[in-house]
Amino acid sequence: MSTTAETEGALETRGLEPVPDSERTGRTRELFPTWVAANISVLLLTMGAGIATNGLNFWQALVVALVSPILSYGLVGLISIAGKRGGSPGMTLSRAVFGQRGNLFPGSLIWVARWGWETINAVTGAYAIITVLDICFGVKSSTWLTVVTLVAFVACTFLISGLGRKVLHICNTWATYLFGAFSVLVLVYLVANTPWSDVFSRSAGSTAAMIAGIGTIAAGGISWVPTGPDFTRYLPRNASNKALVGNAIGGAGIVVVPMVLMGAVMAVSTPSLSKASDPVSFLGELLPTWIAVPYLLMALIGMLLINSMSMYSAGFTAMTLGIKVPRTWAVSINAIISLIFGYLLMNVATSFIGSFISFLTLLAVAFSAWIGVFGIDMLRRKTYDGEALMDTTRTSAYWYKAGFAWQAMTAWAIALVAGLLFTKVDWFSGPLATSWVGRNGLGWLATILIAAALYAVLPRNPAVETPEGPGGREGKGGGESELVSA
């Protein structure tokens, strides 16, 4: 893994090793387009439609759309602070919390979960290509076409993610401008052609449906929380904490709010939208061709960027698990997995939307157990020992007992099991899924709270709280001065 300093415009060669202070030239404003790009997905339209078909009116949908990114991307921003403290990817910093061996357990689960997330996005991107081909040239979907489009999408994703952070930032910035312009165009069309009397005449739904809607949409943002530090490790130590959180919430919210509302409005005239056989083709039916085609192409770019960001981080996770290959090679593993599972989802699975919601629910629970433990650890730990993070032998200060931090492992495992008890999906139902928490889709939130509470009350690991212990060496040049920057 290279430790060569990066130059502007060069491909990223840095692996897991902490970024030196001399190379921390990033700016917090770069995070805004990053989190905009992470949400450029037509799946938000389908999810907004699902909220409407569950009985919520326009104003309730607005509340759901506003609260969801505040909850989920607020957590993204808060966990991102660890990136500027330690200068390493999120799952590498996690070694300091769970131990060098213990980190393999949550790391493996999060890595596997990313397979599903990347598969969902790859399939959605492939459907976007097929829909454009159908609208423009009358080419109908077939097995061979799904394979060709899926391969093309994953190949482009692999190329972009392999180039690294700087290329991703450039792509994200341009995508933010272009998608914003086309979204305004779609909004203008909807305003002019929507039967607003029908939209505002809908009666209010239940509070339980609102809470469930918030949980479902927030689950997508939760999946980005462990990734947050990957995009802040190039920031200087004195970068504003408030800016990190604000850019995460603002970047996501500026996309999530209008997309969810657009989906809810579309569902009034097209109730079957939330149960469409694929998540894209409906746009060709609801929008005129001159809007649908460029909007789909823009959405396709968004899917590419979402998957590229996910694969970028997944490459780091694979390396953290001990797969000793360059980051670009590690990314290729996820690309191959996306192809295999994407083919099965497009040609074997009976319901894309059902599979997506079920996966999203389980994904949120899987990530939430890690979030609860890591978050409490962040409150106790101000710095990270860069040498100890990279030392995976018994000499590492983060080896703890036999490579495990039993406090973190205990809280993580119990919270993960407890979260699944509250969870219900198409193929699995926990015994507590009928409780208030389970019915409202809040298994992920219960998981975070249980993990945080357990880790907070268990005996502290002295290495976490000793200023001259792990973190002492890495703290030079930055120390705790970052805390006042907020």
C-alpha positions as CSV (number, residue, x, y, z in Angstrom):
1,M,0.0,0.0,0.0
2,S,1.5,3.2,-1.1
3,T,2.4,6.0,1.2
4,T,3.4,8.3,-1.6
5,A,2.0,11.8,-1.3
6,E,-0.8,12.6,-3.7
7,T,-0.6,15.5,-6.1
8,E,-3.5,17.4,-7.5
9,G,-5.0,15.6,-10.5
10,A,-3.2,12.3,-9.8
11,L,-4.9,9.1,-9.2
12,E,-5.4,8.2,-5.5
13,T,-2.8,5.6,-4.4
14,R,-3.2,5.9,-0.7
15,G,-4.6,2.9,1.1
16,L,-5.5,2.5,4.8
17,E,-2.6,4.4,6.3
18,P,-3.5,7.7,7.9
19,V,-3.2,10.9,5.8
20,P,-0.4,13.1,7.1
21,D,-1.2,16.6,8.1
22,S,0.8,18.0,5.2
23,E,-1.6,16.3,2.8
24,R,-4.8,17.4,4.5
25,T,-5.9,20.0,2.1
26,G,-9.5,19.1,1.7
27,R,-12.3,21.6,2.4
28,T,-15.6,21.0,4.2
29,R,-17.6,22.4,1.3
30,E,-16.5,19.5,-0.8
31,L,-18.7,17.3,1.3
32,F,-21.9,19.0,0.0
33,P,-21.8,17.6,-3.5
34,T,-20.6,14.3,-2.1
35,W,-23.8,13.8,-0.2
36,V,-25.9,15.2,-3.0
37,A,-24.5,12.6,-5.3
38,A,-25.1,9.9,-2.8
39,N,-28.8,10.5,-3.1
40,I,-29.3,10.9,-6.8
41,S,-31.5,7.9,-7.1
42,V,-34.9,7.3,-8.7
43,L,-35.5,4.8,-5.9
44,L,-36.4,7.8,-3.8
45,L,-39.4,8.5,-6.1
46,T,-40.6,4.9,-5.6
47,M,-40.2,5.2,-1.8
48,G,-42.1,8.5,-1.9
49,A,-44.9,6.8,-3.8
50,G,-44.9,4.0,-1.2
51,I,-45.4,6.6,1.6
52,A,-48.4,8.0,-0.3
53,T,-50.0,4.6,-0.9
54,N,-49.6,3.9,2.8
55,G,-52.2,6.6,3.4
56,L,-50.2,9.7,4.1
57,N,-51.2,13.0,2.7
58,F,-49.0,15.7,1.2
59,W,-48.1,17.4,4.5
60,Q,-47.3,14.2,6.3
61,A,-45.1,13.2,3.3
62,L,-43.3,16.5,3.7
63,V,-42.6,15.8,7.4
64,V,-41.3,12.4,6.5
65,A,-39.1,13.9,3.8
66,L,-37.7,16.5,6.1
67,V,-37.1,14.4,9.2
68,S,-35.5,11.4,7.4
69,P,-32.3,13.1,6.2
70,I,-31.9,15.1,9.4
71,L,-31.8,11.8,11.4
72,S,-29.8,9.7,9.1
73,Y,-27.3,12.2,7.6
74,G,-27.0,13.9,11.0
75,L,-25.4,10.6,12.1
76,V,-23.3,10.5,8.9
77,G,-21.9,13.9,9.7
78,L,-21.2,13.1,13.3
79,I,-19.4,9.9,12.6
80,S,-17.5,11.7,9.8
81,I,-15.7,13.7,12.5
82,A,-13.7,10.6,13.3
83,G,-12.2,10.8,9.8
84,K,-10.5,14.1,10.3
85,R,-9.3,13.0,13.8
86,G,-7.7,9.8,12.6
87,G,-7.1,10.5,8.9
88,S,-8.1,6.9,8.0
89,P,-11.1,5.2,6.5
90,G,-14.0,4.4,8.8
91,M,-13.5,0.7,9.1
92,T,-9.8,1.1,9.7
93,L,-10.6,3.5,12.6
94,S,-13.0,0.8,13.8
95,R,-9.9,-1.3,14.7
96,A,-9.3,1.1,17.6
97,V,-12.8,0.3,18.9
98,F,-13.2,-3.4,18.4
99,G,-9.6,-4.6,18.4
100,Q,-7.6,-5.8,15.4
101,R,-9.4,-9.2,15.3
102,G,-12.7,-8.1,16.7
103,N,-13.1,-5.5,14.0
104,L,-13.2,-8.4,11.4
105,F,-16.8,-9.3,12.6
106,P,-18.6,-5.9,12.1
107,G,-16.3,-5.2,9.1
108,S,-17.3,-8.5,7.4
109,L,-21.0,-7.8,8.0
110,I,-20.8,-4.3,6.6
111,W,-18.7,-5.5,3.6
112,V,-21.3,-8.1,2.8
113,A,-24.1,-5.6,3.2
114,R,-22.4,-3.3,0.7
115,W,-22.7,-6.1,-1.8
116,G,-26.4,-5.8,-1.6
117,W,-26.4,-2.0,-1.8
118,E,-24.2,-2.0,-4.8
119,T,-26.3,-4.7,-6.5
120,I,-29.5,-2.7,-5.9
121,N,-27.9,0.4,-7.5
122,A,-26.4,-1.6,-10.4
123,V,-29.8,-3.1,-11.2
124,T,-31.5,0.3,-11.0
125,G,-28.9,1.7,-13.4
126,A,-29.3,-1.1,-15.8
127,Y,-33.1,-0.6,-15.8
128,A,-32.5,3.1,-16.5
129,I,-30.5,2.2,-19.6
130,I,-33.1,-0.3,-20.8
131,T,-35.9,2.3,-20.3
132,V,-34.0,4.8,-22.4
133,L,-33.4,2.3,-25.1
134,D,-37.2,1.4,-25.1
135,I,-38.3,5.0,-25.2
136,C,-35.9,6.1,-27.9
137,F,-35.5,3.0,-30.1
138,G,-38.3,0.6,-29.1
139,V,-35.8,-2.0,-27.8
140,K,-37.6,-4.2,-25.3
141,S,-36.1,-5.8,-22.2
142,S,-34.8,-9.3,-22.5
143,T,-32.4,-11.6,-20.6
144,W,-29.4,-10.8,-22.8
145,L,-30.1,-7.1,-22.7
146,T,-30.2,-7.1,-18.9
147,V,-26.8,-8.8,-18.9
148,V,-25.3,-6.4,-21.3
149,T,-26.6,-3.3,-19.5
150,L,-25.6,-4.6,-16.1
151,V,-22.1,-5.3,-17.3
152,A,-21.8,-1.9,-18.9
153,F,-23.0,-0.2,-15.7
154,V,-20.8,-2.1,-13.3
155,A,-17.8,-1.5,-15.6
156,C,-18.3,2.2,-15.6
157,T,-18.7,2.1,-11.8
158,F,-15.5,0.2,-11.4
159,L,-13.6,2.7,-13.5
160,I,-14.8,5.8,-11.6
161,S,-14.4,4.3,-8.1
162,G,-10.9,3.0,-9.0
163,L,-9.7,6.5,-9.9
164,G,-10.2,7.7,-6.3
165,R,-11.4,10.6,-4.1
166,K,-10.5,13.5,-6.4
167,V,-12.2,12.1,-9.5
168,L,-15.2,11.3,-7.4
169,H,-15.4,14.9,-6.1
170,I,-15.2,16.3,-9.6
171,C,-17.9,14.0,-10.9
172,N,-20.1,14.7,-7.8
173,T,-19.9,18.4,-8.3
174,W,-21.0,18.4,-11.9
175,A,-23.7,15.8,-11.2
176,T,-25.0,18.2,-8.5
177,Y,-25.5,21.0,-10.9
178,L,-26.9,18.9,-13.8
179,F,-29.3,16.8,-11.6
180,G,-30.5,20.0,-9.9
181,A,-31.3,21.6,-13.3
182,F,-33.2,18.6,-14.6
183,S,-35.1,18.1,-11.3
184,V,-36.3,21.7,-11.5
185,L,-37.6,20.8,-15.0
186,V,-39.5,17.8,-13.7
187,L,-40.9,19.8,-10.8
188,V,-42.2,22.5,-13.2
189,Y,-43.9,19.9,-15.3
190,L,-45.5,18.2,-12.3
191,V,-46.7,21.6,-10.9
192,A,-48.4,22.3,-14.3
193,N,-49.9,18.8,-14.8
194,T,-50.7,17.5,-11.4
195,P,-54.4,17.4,-10.2
196,W,-53.6,19.3,-7.1
197,S,-57.1,19.2,-5.8
198,D,-56.8,15.5,-5.6
199,V,-53.4,15.8,-3.9
200,F,-54.6,18.1,-1.1
201,S,-57.9,16.5,-0.6
202,R,-56.3,13.3,0.7
203,S,-57.1,12.6,4.3
204,A,-54.3,12.3,6.8
205,G,-52.9,8.9,7.6
206,S,-51.8,7.5,10.9
207,T,-48.9,8.6,13.0
208,A,-47.6,5.0,12.9
209,A,-47.4,5.2,9.1
210,M,-45.5,8.5,9.3
211,I,-43.0,7.0,11.7
212,A,-42.6,3.9,9.5
213,G,-42.0,6.1,6.5
214,I,-39.3,8.1,8.3
215,G,-37.6,4.8,9.3
216,T,-37.7,3.4,5.7
217,I,-36.2,6.5,4.1
218,A,-33.7,7.1,6.9
219,A,-32.5,3.5,6.5
220,G,-30.9,4.4,3.2
221,G,-28.9,7.2,4.8
222,I,-27.9,5.0,7.7
223,S,-26.0,2.8,5.2
224,W,-23.6,5.7,4.6
225,V,-22.6,6.3,8.2
226,P,-19.6,3.9,8.4
227,T,-18.5,5.5,5.0
228,G,-18.5,9.1,6.3
229,P,-14.8,9.1,7.6
230,D,-13.6,7.9,4.2
231,F,-14.5,11.3,2.7
232,T,-13.3,13.5,5.6
233,R,-9.8,11.9,6.2
234,Y,-8.2,14.6,3.9
235,L,-9.7,17.4,6.0
236,P,-7.4,19.4,8.3
237,R,-7.8,18.6,12.0
238,N,-9.3,22.0,12.7
239,A,-12.0,21.7,10.1
240,S,-15.4,22.7,11.6
241,N,-17.5,19.9,13.1
242,K,-20.6,21.9,12.4
243,A,-19.7,22.2,8.8
244,L,-19.2,18.4,8.5
245,V,-22.7,17.7,9.9
246,G,-24.3,20.6,8.1
247,N,-23.0,19.6,4.7
248,A,-24.1,16.0,5.2
249,I,-27.6,17.0,6.1
250,G,-27.9,19.8,3.6
251,G,-26.4,17.8,0.7
252,A,-28.7,14.9,1.3
253,G,-31.8,16.9,2.2
254,I,-31.7,19.0,-1.0
255,V,-32.2,15.8,-2.9
256,V,-34.3,13.7,-0.6
257,V,-37.0,16.2,0.2
258,P,-38.1,17.1,-3.4
259,M,-37.6,13.5,-4.7
260,V,-39.8,12.0,-1.9
261,L,-42.4,14.6,-2.5
262,M,-42.3,14.1,-6.2
263,G,-42.9,10.4,-5.7
264,A,-45.8,11.0,-3.4
265,V,-47.4,13.4,-5.8
266,M,-46.9,11.0,-8.8
267,A,-48.6,8.2,-6.8
268,V,-51.8,10.2,-6.5
269,S,-52.5,9.8,-10.2
270,T,-50.6,6.5,-10.5
271,P,-51.3,4.4,-7.4
272,S,-49.5,1.4,-8.8
273,L,-46.2,3.3,-8.9
274,S,-45.0,1.9,-5.6
275,K,-45.5,-1.7,-6.9
276,A,-43.9,-1.2,-10.3
277,S,-42.1,-4.3,-11.7
278,D,-39.0,-2.2,-11.9
279,P,-38.1,1.1,-10.3
280,V,-37.5,3.2,-13.5
281,S,-39.8,2.4,-16.4
282,F,-42.7,4.4,-14.9
283,L,-40.9,7.6,-15.7
284,G,-41.3,6.9,-19.4
285,E,-45.1,6.7,-18.8
286,L,-45.6,9.6,-16.5
287,L,-43.3,12.2,-18.2
288,P,-43.0,13.3,-21.8
289,T,-40.1,11.9,-23.8
290,W,-38.3,15.3,-23.9
291,I,-38.1,15.3,-20.1
292,A,-38.0,11.6,-19.4
293,V,-34.9,10.7,-21.5
294,P,-32.6,13.4,-20.2
295,Y,-33.8,12.9,-16.6
296,L,-33.2,9.2,-16.8
297,L,-29.8,9.8,-18.2
298,M,-29.1,12.1,-15.3
299,A,-30.4,9.6,-12.9
300,L,-28.2,7.0,-14.5
301,I,-25.2,9.2,-13.8
302,G,-26.4,9.5,-10.2
303,M,-26.6,5.7,-9.9
304,L,-23.0,5.4,-11.2
305,L,-21.8,7.9,-8.6
306,I,-23.7,6.3,-5.8
307,N,-22.2,2.9,-6.6
308,S,-18.8,4.4,-7.2
309,M,-18.8,5.9,-3.8
310,S,-19.9,2.7,-2.2
311,M,-17.3,0.6,-4.1
312,Y,-14.6,3.2,-3.1
313,S,-15.4,2.6,0.5
314,A,-15.9,-1.1,0.1
315,G,-12.4,-1.4,-1.3
316,F,-11.1,0.0,2.0
317,T,-13.3,-2.3,4.0
318,A,-11.9,-5.3,2.1
319,M,-8.4,-4.2,2.8
320,T,-9.2,-3.7,6.5
321,L,-10.4,-7.3,6.6
322,G,-6.9,-8.4,5.5
323,I,-7.4,-8.8,1.8
324,K,-3.8,-7.7,0.8
325,V,-4.4,-6.2,-2.6
326,P,-4.3,-2.6,-3.9
327,R,-7.6,-0.7,-3.4
328,T,-8.5,-0.9,-7.0
329,W,-8.2,-4.7,-6.9
330,A,-10.3,-4.8,-3.8
331,V,-13.0,-2.7,-5.6
332,S,-13.0,-5.3,-8.4
333,I,-14.2,-8.0,-5.9
334,N,-17.4,-5.9,-5.3
335,A,-17.9,-5.3,-9.0
336,I,-17.9,-9.0,-9.7
337,I,-20.3,-9.7,-6.8
338,S,-22.6,-6.9,-8.1
339,L,-22.8,-8.6,-11.5
340,I,-23.7,-12.0,-10.1
341,F,-26.4,-10.8,-7.7
342,G,-27.6,-8.2,-10.1
343,Y,-28.3,-10.8,-12.7
344,L,-30.3,-12.9,-10.1
345,L,-32.3,-9.8,-9.0
346,M,-33.2,-8.8,-12.6
347,N,-33.9,-12.3,-14.0
348,V,-34.9,-14.5,-11.0
349,A,-36.4,-12.4,-8.2
350,T,-40.1,-11.9,-8.5
351,S,-40.3,-8.4,-6.9
352,F,-37.6,-5.8,-7.1
353,I,-39.3,-3.3,-4.8
354,G,-40.1,-5.9,-2.2
355,S,-36.5,-7.1,-2.3
356,F,-35.2,-3.6,-2.0
357,I,-37.3,-2.6,1.0
358,S,-36.5,-5.9,2.8
359,F,-32.8,-5.4,2.1
360,L,-32.9,-1.8,3.2
361,T,-34.4,-2.8,6.5
362,L,-31.8,-5.4,7.2
363,L,-29.0,-3.2,6.0
364,A,-30.0,-0.5,8.5
365,V,-30.0,-2.9,11.4
366,A,-26.6,-4.4,10.4
367,F,-25.0,-1.0,10.3
368,S,-26.7,0.4,13.4
369,A,-25.1,-1.9,15.8
370,W,-21.7,-0.6,14.7
371,I,-22.9,3.0,14.8
372,G,-24.0,2.8,18.4
373,V,-20.7,1.4,19.7
374,F,-18.5,3.6,17.5
375,G,-20.4,6.7,18.4
376,I,-20.0,6.2,22.1
377,D,-16.3,5.5,21.6
378,M,-16.0,8.8,19.7
379,L,-17.2,10.7,22.7
380,R,-14.4,9.2,24.8
381,R,-11.6,9.2,22.2
382,K,-10.1,12.4,20.8
383,T,-7.3,11.0,18.7
384,Y,-6.2,7.7,17.1
385,D,-2.7,6.1,17.1
386,G,-1.8,5.8,13.4
387,E,0.9,3.3,14.0
388,A,-1.4,1.1,16.1
389,L,-4.1,1.2,13.4
390,M,-1.8,-0.3,10.8
391,D,-0.1,-2.8,13.1
392,T,-2.3,-5.9,13.0
393,T,0.1,-8.0,15.2
394,R,0.2,-8.6,18.9
395,T,2.4,-5.5,19.3
396,S,-0.4,-3.2,18.4
397,A,-1.8,-0.9,21.1
398,Y,-5.2,-1.9,19.6
399,W,-4.7,-5.6,20.1
400,Y,-6.4,-5.6,23.5
401,K,-7.1,-9.1,24.7
402,A,-6.3,-11.7,22.0
403,G,-7.1,-9.1,19.4
404,F,-10.6,-8.3,20.8
405,A,-12.1,-5.4,22.8
406,W,-14.6,-7.4,24.6
407,Q,-16.7,-4.4,25.7
408,A,-17.3,-3.3,22.1
409,M,-17.9,-6.9,20.8
410,T,-20.4,-7.6,23.6
411,A,-22.4,-4.4,23.0
412,W,-22.3,-4.9,19.2
413,A,-23.4,-8.6,19.2
414,I,-26.3,-8.1,21.7
415,A,-27.6,-5.0,19.9
416,L,-27.4,-6.7,16.5
417,V,-29.5,-9.7,17.8
418,A,-31.9,-7.4,19.6
419,G,-32.4,-5.3,16.4
420,L,-33.2,-8.3,14.4
421,L,-35.9,-9.3,17.0
422,F,-37.7,-6.1,16.2
423,T,-37.4,-6.5,12.4
424,K,-39.8,-7.9,9.8
425,V,-39.1,-8.3,6.1
426,D,-40.6,-10.5,3.3
427,W,-38.6,-13.5,4.3
428,F,-37.9,-13.0,8.0
429,S,-39.9,-11.8,11.0
430,G,-38.5,-11.4,14.5
431,P,-40.5,-12.3,17.6
432,L,-40.8,-8.6,18.6
433,A,-41.7,-7.4,15.1
434,T,-45.3,-6.9,16.2
435,S,-44.3,-4.5,19.0
436,W,-44.6,-0.8,18.6
437,V,-41.0,-0.5,17.6
438,G,-41.3,-3.3,15.1
439,R,-44.6,-2.1,13.6
440,N,-43.1,1.3,13.0
441,G,-39.9,0.1,11.3
442,L,-37.7,1.4,14.1
443,G,-35.6,-1.7,14.6
444,W,-32.5,0.2,13.4
445,L,-33.0,3.0,15.9
446,A,-33.5,0.5,18.7
447,T,-30.3,-1.2,17.6
448,I,-28.3,2.1,17.8
449,L,-29.7,2.9,21.3
450,I,-29.1,-0.6,22.7
451,A,-25.5,-0.7,21.4
452,A,-24.8,2.8,22.7
453,A,-26.3,2.1,26.1
454,L,-24.5,-1.2,26.6
455,Y,-21.1,0.1,25.5
456,A,-21.6,3.2,27.7
457,V,-22.2,1.2,30.9
458,L,-19.6,-1.6,30.3
459,P,-16.2,-1.0,32.0
460,R,-14.1,1.3,29.9
461,N,-11.0,0.2,28.1
462,P,-8.1,2.2,29.7
463,A,-6.5,2.6,26.2
464,V,-9.5,4.7,25.1
465,E,-9.3,7.3,27.8
466,T,-5.6,7.7,28.5
467,P,-4.2,10.8,26.7
468,E,-0.7,9.3,26.4
469,G,-2.1,5.9,25.4
470,P,-3.3,5.0,21.9
471,G,-3.8,8.2,20.1
472,G,-1.0,10.1,21.8
473,R,1.4,9.9,18.9
474,E,-1.2,10.6,16.3
475,G,-2.4,13.6,18.2
476,K,0.7,15.6,17.5
477,G,0.0,18.6,15.4
478,G,-3.7,18.6,16.0
479,G,-4.5,17.4,19.5
480,E,-7.8,18.4,20.9
481,S,-7.9,21.9,19.3
482,E,-10.3,20.6,16.8
483,L,-13.0,20.5,19.4
484,V,-13.2,24.2,19.6
485,S,-13.6,24.5,15.8
486,A,-17.3,23.7,16.1
